Amino acid sequence: MELRDLDLNLLVVFNELLVCRRVSIVAENLGLTQPAVSNALKRLRTALQDQLFVRTYQGMEPHPTPRTWPSPSPWPCTPCAKPCSTMSASIR
């Protein structure tokens, strides 16, 4: 598996799962159905050859491998504070 073959949209689902820990909440946040999120997780597990998350009574808990990765980014969950046009103007 090469990185260029990975669907980067799957990383948005992965990040949301790290933050929310519930497939149904992730689906609602991303505007997807619960089966679509489950399918994305299945594709990501296959691509990375890792379980990534395990289901518990508290929700989806990270498998030991993702626990060693950096903290999740709030980027997909939080709207940008400044529009891109004002950011590019401040750079000039």
Residue pairs with C-beta under 8 A, 6 or more apart in sequence:
1 47
1 48
1 49
5 47
6 47
7 43
7 47
9 40
10 40
10 43
10 44
10 47
11 44
12 30
12 76
13 26
13 30
13 32
13 37
13 40
13 41
13 44
14 41
14 44
14 52
14 66
15 72
15 73
15 75
15 76
15 77
16 26
16 29
16 30
16 76
16 77
17 23
17 26
17 37
17 41
17 53
17 60
18 62
18 66
18 72
19 72
19 74
19 77
20 26
20 29
20 59
21 58
21 59
21 60
21 61
22 59
22 60
23 34
23 37
23 38
23 41
23 60
24 34
26 32
26 37
27 33
27 34
27 36
27 37
29 77
30 37
30 76
32 40
41 52
41 53
44 52
45 51
45 52
50 63
50 65
50 66
51 63
51 65
52 62
52 63
52 65
52 66
53 60
53 61
53 62
53 63
53 66
54 60
54 61
54 63
55 61
